[in-house]
Structure formats: structure tokens, C-alpha cells
Amino acid sequence: MNPIVKNIVAVIAGWLGGSVINMGLIQTGHKLIPIEGIDPNDMNALAAVMPTLEFEYFIFPFLAHALGTLVGAAIAGLIAASHKMKFSLGVGCLFLLGGIMVNYMLPGPTWFAATDIIIAYIPMAWIGGKIARKISRNK
């Protein structure tokens, strides 16, 4: 396969794979720790209640963002024809942009927004890139 096409496929597959993990964990969180009286699909209701929620309601969103980015970055790094870490970090940047948008649309506590933005995206993408490099070397 042409290396350029392979690198484009790497980014798309990383983004899709990470998004599946992200949404799966978000939905799991809503089932395991439901917010009483709130429809998790109603963004306005979620935005109104977010600042009042306790710590446990932020566990699954953080895990979704961090693990979705980690898996997406690893997928991108494994598929990329070259510059594996750069493609892993690129996917991490895509997820970071999404995370900034979500933190803007659903403003939660400052501690969560800071933790989410600082830890869940670029560091996880870097770890995903390291995992992809290690797996690629062992093949």
C-alpha cells in the first residue's frame, strides 16, 4: 500500500477505534453510575447538572477520554508506514480538540477540566505511540 494512503488510514482508524472505546466507556458509565432524573442524551440537562456532580460521576468520562486516546494513538502508530509517534500524537491532538470542545459544551468542575485536558490526551497519545513502536519492533 502507498505509504501516504497507509498514513491517512492510520489516522482514520485511530480516530474511529479510539472513538468506539470512548463512547463505550461513556455509555457504561451512564449505566453503572446514572445521574438521577437526567437523560444522558440531553446535552442541556447534562450541562446544567455538571457543576453539581460528585467525583464518581467523572471517573468514566476521564477513563473514556484517556483510554480512547491511548487506544486510538496505538492503532494509528501500529498502522502508520512511517513517523509512528507523530501519527500517534496527531490522533492525540484530534482527541484533545474534541476534549476541549466537550469541556466547553459541558462545563464541569475546574479540577476535572484541568485533569482531563492535561492528562487524558497528549500523555496518553505518547504512551500509545510508545506501545505501537514497541509492538512494531517486536514483529
Backbone hydrogen bonds in HBPLUS format (Angstrom, degrees):
<---DONOR---> <-ACCEPTOR-->    atom                        ^
c    i                          cat <-CA-CA->   ^        H-A-AA   ^      H-
h    n   atom  resd res      DA  || num        DHA   H-A  angle D-A-AA Bond
n    s   type  num  typ     dist DA aas  dist angle  dist       angle   num
A0006-LYS N   A0002-ASN O   2.87 MM   4  6.12 160.5  1.91 157.2 163.8     1
A0007-ASN N   A0003-PRO O   2.90 MM   4  6.07 151.3  1.98 142.9 149.8     2
A0008-ILE N   A0004-ILE O   2.98 MM   4  6.27 151.5  2.06 147.5 155.4     3
A0009-VAL N   A0005-VAL O   2.87 MM   4  6.11 163.0  1.90 154.1 158.8     4
A0010-ALA N   A0006-LYS O   2.88 MM   4  6.08 144.5  2.01 138.9 149.3     5
A0011-VAL N   A0007-ASN O   3.19 MM   4  6.47 154.7  2.26 143.9 148.0     6
A0012-ILE N   A0008-ILE O   3.07 MM   4  6.36 169.5  2.08 155.2 157.9     7
A0013-ALA N   A0009-VAL O   2.79 MM   4  5.85 168.3  1.80 154.5 158.4     8
A0014-GLY N   A0010-ALA O   2.89 MM   4  5.92 156.0  1.95 142.6 150.0     9
A0015-TRP N   A0011-VAL O   2.90 MM   4  6.04 159.9  1.94 148.5 154.0    10
A0016-LEU N   A0012-ILE O   2.89 MM   4  6.09 165.9  1.91 152.4 156.4    11
A0017-GLY N   A0013-ALA O   2.79 MM   4  5.80 167.3  1.80 149.8 154.3    12
A0018-GLY N   A0014-GLY O   2.94 MM   4  5.88 163.0  1.97 142.7 148.2    13
A0019-SER N   A0015-TRP O   2.97 MM   4  5.99 146.8  2.08 138.5 148.0    14
A0020-VAL N   A0016-LEU O   2.97 MM   4  6.25 150.3  2.06 150.5 157.6    15
A0021-ILE N   A0017-GLY O   3.22 MM   4  6.55 161.5  2.26 148.1 152.1    16
A0022-ASN N   A0018-GLY O   2.89 MM   4  6.07 163.8  1.92 148.1 153.3    17
A0023-MET N   A0019-SER O   2.88 MM   4  6.04 176.8  1.88 154.2 154.7    18
A0024-GLY N   A0020-VAL O   2.94 MM   4  5.97 156.1  1.99 145.4 152.8    19
A0025-LEU N   A0021-ILE O   2.99 MM   4  6.18 159.0  2.03 153.4 158.1    20
A0026-ILE N   A0022-ASN O   2.97 MM   4  6.23 156.3  2.03 151.3 158.7    21
A0027-GLN N   A0023-MET O   2.92 MM   4  6.08 167.2  1.94 150.7 153.9    22
A0028-THR N   A0024-GLY O   2.95 MM   4  6.09 153.4  2.02 140.7 148.8    23
A0029-GLY N   A0025-LEU O   2.86 MM   4  6.00 157.6  1.91 145.9 151.8    24
A0030-HIS N   A0026-ILE O   3.02 MM   4  6.35 152.8  2.10 147.6 154.6    25
A0031-LYS N   A0027-GLN O   3.08 MM   4  6.36 142.3  2.23 142.0 152.0    26
A0031-LYS N   A0028-THR O   3.10 MM   3  5.12 124.1  2.43  94.5 109.0    27
A0032-LEU N   A0028-THR O   2.85 MM   4  6.10 160.6  1.89 157.2 162.6    28
A0033-ILE N   A0029-GLY O   2.80 MM   4  5.59 160.8  1.84 147.9 153.8    29
A0038-ILE N   A0035-ILE O   3.14 MM   3  5.68 155.4  2.20 143.2 140.2    30
A0042-ASP N   A0039-ASP O   2.93 MM   3  5.42 167.9  1.94 122.8 126.8    31
A0046-LEU N   A0042-ASP O   2.97 MM   4  6.26 162.5  2.00 156.2 161.9    32
A0047-ALA N   A0043-MET O   2.85 MM   4  5.97 159.7  1.89 145.9 151.7    33
A0048-ALA N   A0044-ASN O   3.05 MM   4  6.23 149.8  2.14 142.1 149.7    34
A0049-VAL N   A0045-ALA O   3.14 MM   4  6.37 147.3  2.25 145.4 153.3    35
A0050-MET N   A0046-LEU O   2.90 MM   4  5.85 143.0  2.04 155.4 164.3    36
A0052-THR N   A0049-VAL O   2.94 MM   3  5.58 149.5  2.04 122.7 132.0    37
A0053-LEU N   A0050-MET O   3.21 MM   3  5.49 164.0  2.24 114.1 118.8    38
A0057-TYR N   A0054-GLU O   3.21 MM   3  5.95 149.0  2.31 119.8 127.0    39
A0058-PHE N   A0055-PHE O   2.88 MM   3  5.57 164.5  1.90 125.6 130.9    40
A0059-ILE N   A0056-GLU O   3.45 MM   3  5.44 164.5  2.48 101.3 105.8    41
A0062-PHE N   A0058-PHE O   3.12 MM   4  6.12 160.2  2.16 140.3 145.9    42
A0063-LEU N   A0059-ILE O   2.93 MM   4  6.19 167.9  1.94 154.6 158.5    43
A0064-ALA N   A0060-PHE O   2.76 MM   4  5.83 159.1  1.81 151.6 157.7    44
A0065-HIS N   A0061-PRO O   2.97 MM   4  6.17 160.4  2.01 147.9 152.4    45
A0066-ALA N   A0062-PHE O   2.85 MM   4  6.04 171.6  1.86 160.1 162.7    46
A0067-LEU N   A0063-LEU O   2.78 MM   4  5.64 162.8  1.80 148.6 154.1    47
A0068-GLY N   A0064-ALA O   2.92 MM   4  5.52 146.2  2.04 129.9 140.5    48
A0069-THR N   A0065-HIS O   3.12 MM   4  6.06 155.5  2.18 134.6 141.2    49
A0070-LEU N   A0066-ALA O   2.91 MM   4  6.10 160.5  1.95 146.8 153.0    50
A0071-VAL N   A0067-LEU O   2.91 MM   4  5.99 173.5  1.92 150.2 151.9    51
A0072-GLY N   A0068-GLY O   2.93 MM   4  5.94 160.8  1.97 142.9 149.3    52
A0073-ALA N   A0069-THR O   2.83 MM   4  5.88 161.6  1.87 151.8 156.6    53
A0074-ALA N   A0070-LEU O   2.95 MM   4  6.13 156.4  2.01 146.2 153.2    54
A0075-ILE N   A0071-VAL O   2.88 MM   4  6.10 161.3  1.91 153.6 158.4    55
A0076-ALA N   A0072-GLY O   2.99 MM   4  6.20 166.0  2.01 147.8 151.7    56
A0077-GLY N   A0073-ALA O   2.88 MM   4  6.06 161.9  1.91 148.7 154.1    57
A0078-LEU N   A0074-ALA O   2.87 MM   4  6.04 150.6  1.95 147.7 155.6    58
A0079-ILE N   A0075-ILE O   3.03 MM   4  6.22 153.4  2.11 152.3 158.7    59
A0080-ALA N   A0076-ALA O   2.89 MM   4  5.87 158.4  1.94 153.6 159.6    60
A0086-LYS N   A0083-HIS O   3.02 MM   3  5.34 116.3  2.44 104.8 120.3    61
A0087-PHE N   A0083-HIS O   3.10 MM   4  6.47 155.8  2.16 157.8 165.1    62
A0088-SER N   A0084-LYS O   2.94 MM   4  6.19 153.9  2.01 148.2 156.2    63
A0089-LEU N   A0085-MET O   2.85 MM   4  6.05 163.9  1.87 153.3 157.3    64
A0090-GLY N   A0086-LYS O   2.84 MM   4  5.98 141.9  1.98 137.1 148.6    65
A0091-VAL N   A0087-PHE O   3.03 MM   4  6.27 154.9  2.10 145.3 149.9    66
A0092-GLY N   A0088-SER O   3.01 MM   4  6.32 152.8  2.08 142.0 150.4    67
A0093-CYS N   A0089-LEU O   2.83 MM   4  6.15 144.4  1.96 144.1 153.4    68
A0094-LEU N   A0090-GLY O   3.03 MM   4  6.41 149.0  2.13 143.5 151.7    69
A0095-PHE N   A0091-VAL O   3.00 MM   4  6.35 161.3  2.04 153.7 158.0    70
A0096-LEU N   A0092-GLY O   2.81 MM   4  6.03 147.4  1.92 142.8 153.1    71
A0097-LEU N   A0093-CYS O   2.93 MM   4  6.18 159.6  1.97 149.9 153.5    72
A0098-GLY N   A0094-LEU O   3.10 MM   4  6.42 158.8  2.15 145.7 151.5    73
A0099-GLY N   A0095-PHE O   2.78 MM   4  6.03 152.0  1.86 147.2 155.7    74
A0100-ILE N   A0096-LEU O   2.85 MM   4  6.13 154.7  1.92 154.3 160.3    75
A0101-MET N   A0097-LEU O   3.03 MM   4  6.28 159.0  2.07 146.4 152.2    76
A0102-VAL N   A0098-GLY O   2.89 MM   4  6.17 159.9  1.93 151.0 156.4    77
A0103-ASN N   A0099-GLY O   2.90 MM   4  6.05 161.5  1.93 147.5 152.8    78
A0104-TYR N   A0100-ILE O   2.98 MM   4  6.15 133.2  2.21 138.6 151.1    79
A0104-TYR N   A0101-MET O   3.13 MM   3  5.04 129.1  2.40  92.6 106.5    80
A0105-MET N   A0101-MET O   2.83 MM   4  6.11 158.4  1.88 153.3 159.2    81
A0106-LEU N   A0102-VAL O   2.74 MM   4  5.70 161.1  1.78 154.1 159.2    82
A0112-PHE N   A0109-PRO O   3.06 MM   3  5.44 123.8  2.39 104.5 117.7    83
A0113-ALA N   A0109-PRO O   3.13 MM   4  6.50 166.3  2.15 157.2 160.4    84
A0114-ALA N   A0110-THR O   2.92 MM   4  6.06 170.6  1.93 158.9 161.2    85
A0115-THR N   A0111-TRP O   3.01 MM   4  6.06 164.8  2.03 142.5 147.5    86
A0116-ASP N   A0112-PHE O   2.78 MM   4  5.82 168.3  1.80 157.4 161.3    87
A0117-ILE N   A0113-ALA O   2.94 MM   4  6.02 172.8  1.95 151.3 153.6    88
A0118-ILE N   A0114-ALA O   2.93 MM   4  5.91 162.4  1.96 150.8 156.2    89
A0119-ILE N   A0115-THR O   2.92 MM   4  5.73 163.3  1.95 148.7 153.4    90
A0120-ALA N   A0116-ASP O   3.01 MM   4  5.10 140.9  2.17 126.7 138.8    91
A0125-ALA N   A0121-TYR O   2.81 MM   4  6.00 152.1  1.89 155.3 164.4    92
A0126-TRP N   A0122-ILE O   2.92 MM   4  6.12 154.2  1.99 151.5 158.0    93
A0127-ILE N   A0123-PRO O   3.01 MM   4  6.29 158.5  2.05 145.8 151.3    94
A0128-GLY N   A0124-MET O   2.85 MM   4  6.06 159.1  1.89 145.8 152.2    95
A0129-GLY N   A0125-ALA O   2.86 MM   4  6.10 149.1  1.96 143.8 152.1    96
A0130-LYS N   A0126-TRP O   2.92 MM   4  6.25 152.5  1.99 147.9 155.4    97
A0131-ILE N   A0127-ILE O   2.88 MM   4  6.19 156.6  1.94 153.1 159.6    98
A0132-ALA N   A0128-GLY O   2.96 MM   4  6.18 159.9  2.00 145.8 151.2    99
A0133-ARG N   A0129-GLY O   2.91 MM   4  6.13 158.2  1.96 147.8 153.8   100
A0134-LYS N   A0130-LYS O   2.96 MM   4  6.15 163.0  1.99 149.0 153.4   101
A0135-ILE N   A0131-ILE O   2.92 MM   4  6.16 166.7  1.94 156.0 159.3   102
A0136-SER N   A0132-ALA O   2.88 MM   4  5.98 160.9  1.91 148.5 154.4   103
A0137-ARG N   A0133-ARG O   2.91 MM   4  6.13 150.1  2.00 147.8 155.6   104
A0138-ASN N   A0134-LYS O   3.13 MM   4  6.34 144.6  2.26 143.1 152.2   105
A0139-LYS N   A0136-SER O   3.45 MM   3  5.45 159.4  2.49  98.8 104.6   106
